[in-house]
Amino acid sequence: MLIDFFYTLRAAKLPVSVKEYLTLLEALKAGVIPPSLDEFYYLARLTLVKDEQFFDKFDQAFGAYFNGVALKSELAFDVPLDWLKKKLQRDLSPEEKAQIEAMGGLDKLMERLKELFDEQQERHEGGNKWIGTGGTSPFGNGGYNPEGIRIGGDAAGNRSAVKVWDARAYRDYDDQVEIGTRNIKVALRRLRRFAREGAAEELDLPDTIRSTAANAGWLDLKMVPERHNNVKVLMLLDVGGSMDDHIKRTEELFSAAKAEFKHLEFYYFHNCVYDFLWKNNRRRHAERMPTWDVLHKFTPDYKLIFVGDATMSPYEVLQAGGSVEYNNDEAGAVWLRRLADHFPRHAWLNPEPEGLWEYRQSVSVIREVLGHRMYPLTLAGLETAMRTLSK
C-alpha cells in the first residue's frame, strides 16, 4: 500500500527519495510507533520531508491519499477520551455541557459514532442523524451541534467541534507564494555563517573535559566567545513611485533581515542607483551619502542586496541625466556596474511577479548589467538568491 503513497507524494512535487522511503519502511518494521494513523503521519513527515517549506504540500498529499482511511482507522484503536473530555471542559458552555450529559455523555457519543460508521453507506447532507454536512447531527461538517465531532472540510465557524481531523498548520509554507516575515526569516538563515568573536563568555565543554582529564581530575574550565552570525549585509532599497505597491512585502523583508543579521547596513534610492543614497526618506534631499563614499566605506566581503521592482524608463538606467529628480552626471547602469564589481556577492530581489519581467525593458537592462542575478521575492526566489550570495 505504501508504494502508492510514495508515488502520491512524488506527484504532489515533493522531493521524496527512495532512500527516505526505505527509511520509513525500516522504522515501521522496527515498531517505533504504535498502530495509529496520527503517529504514522508524524513519522512519515519526519522521514520523508526535508524542509519545512514542504509541510503544507505533504499535509495535502497525505490527506488526499488517506481520505476515508483516517476516519475508520482512528476508531479501530482506543480514542483518548481523557483528552476529549478536557477539551469539552475548555470549549463548551455550561448549557452545552448539560445537553451532552442529558444525551448520555461523551462515552455514549463515541459509541454512537462507531455504530454510524458501520451503518452508513453513502454521503449525507442535512438532517440530524447521519455523518454529513450542513445539519444538526453530532457528526460531520458545516452544521452545528454542541457535542459534535467535525469530520472533514473546514470549520463552519461555530468553533464547537470536539476534534478537528484535518488541520493544516503549515499552509503558508510554499515555495511559490508571496511570503511573510516568518518565511523570509527561514530563507535568510541560509546566508548565516557563524563565528566566535569577542570576549570568552561561553563554556567550552569538550575542551574543559580534555583539560580536566589532563590535569589529573582537577577542574579546569575553558571558555570561548559566543557564536554569532558574522555575515555582513548591505541592503539598498528602492522607495517611492511604483514601489508603493510593494511596501508591505518590502517592510517584511527589511524587518526579517534586521532580525537575522547583526551586521546590516541599508540605504535608500529611487528607481535606480545614481550619485547619492540616503538613510532618512524625510530628509533625503538634506542628508545624502555619496555613492562613492558607500563604496569606500564598506569592504567587498559585504553581501549586497538590491530590493526594487526595476520598473522605469530605460532612459533612467542607460543615460546620463536620466534621473527623474536631478541631473545625474553618470548613467545608473554605470553605478550598478561599479557596485557589482566592488561587491562580488550581490543579488537583486524584485517584488514584481516574474511573469511580468519580460514586458519591462528596464528589468531586462538591469538583469543584464548585474549578470542575471535578479530573483523574484517569493520563498523559492529568496532561497536561490541566498545560495548565490553564499558562494
Stockholm file with secondary structure:
# STOCKHOLM 1.0

chainA/1-391         MLIDFFYTLRAAKLPVSVKEYLTLLEALKAGVIPPSLDEFYYLARLTLVKDEQFFDKFDQAFGAYFNGVALKSELAFDVPLDWLKKKLQRDLSPEEKAQIEAMGGLDKLMERLKELFDEQQERHEGGNKWIGTGGTSPFGNGGYNPEGIRIGGDAAGNRSAVKVWDARAYRDYDDQVEIGTRNIKVALRRLRRFAREGAAEELDLPDTIRSTAANAGWLDLKMVPERHNNVKVLMLLDVGGSMDDHIKRTEELFSAAKAEFKHLEFYYFHNCVYDFLWKNNRRRHAERMPTWDVLHKFTPDYKLIFVGDATMSPYEVLQAGGSVEYNNDEAGAVWLRRLADHFPRHAWLNPEPEGLWEYRQSVSVIREVLGHRMYPLTLAGLETAMRTLSK
#=GR chainA/1-391 SS CHHHHHHHHHHTTCCCCHHHHHHHHHHHHTTCSCSCHHHHHHHHHHHHCCSGGGHHHHHHHHHHHSTTHHHHHHHTSCCCHHHHHHHHHHHSCHHHHHHHHHTTHHHHHHHHHHHHHHHCCSCCBSSSSSSEESSSCSEEESSCCTTCEECSSCCCSCCCCSCBSSCCTTTTCCTTSBCCHHHHHHHHGGGCCEEEEEEEEEECHHHHHHHHHHTTTCCCCCEEEEEEECCEEEEEEECSGGGGGGHHHHHHHHHHHHHHCSEEEEEEESSSCCSEEESCGGGTTTSEEEHHHHHHHSCTTSEEEEECCCCSCHHHHHSTTCCSSSCCSSCHHHHHHHHHHHCSSEEEEECSCGGGGGGCHHHHHHHHHTTTCEEESBHHHHHHHHHHHHC
#=GC SS_cons         CHHHHHHHHHHTTCCCCHHHHHHHHHHHHTTCSCSCHHHHHHHHHHHHCCSGGGHHHHHHHHHHHSTTHHHHHHHTSCCCHHHHHHHHHHHSCHHHHHHHHHTTHHHHHHHHHHHHHHHCCSCCBSSSSSSEESSSCSEEESSCCTTCEECSSCCCSCCCCSCBSSCCTTTTCCTTSBCCHHHHHHHHGGGCCEEEEEEEEEECHHHHHHHHHHTTTCCCCCEEEEEEECCEEEEEEECSGGGGGGHHHHHHHHHHHHHHCSEEEEEEESSSCCSEEESCGGGTTTSEEEHHHHHHHSCTTSEEEEECCCCSCHHHHHSTTCCSSSCCSSCHHHHHHHHHHHCSSEEEEECSCGGGGGGCHHHHHHHHHTTTCEEESBHHHHHHHHHHHHC
//
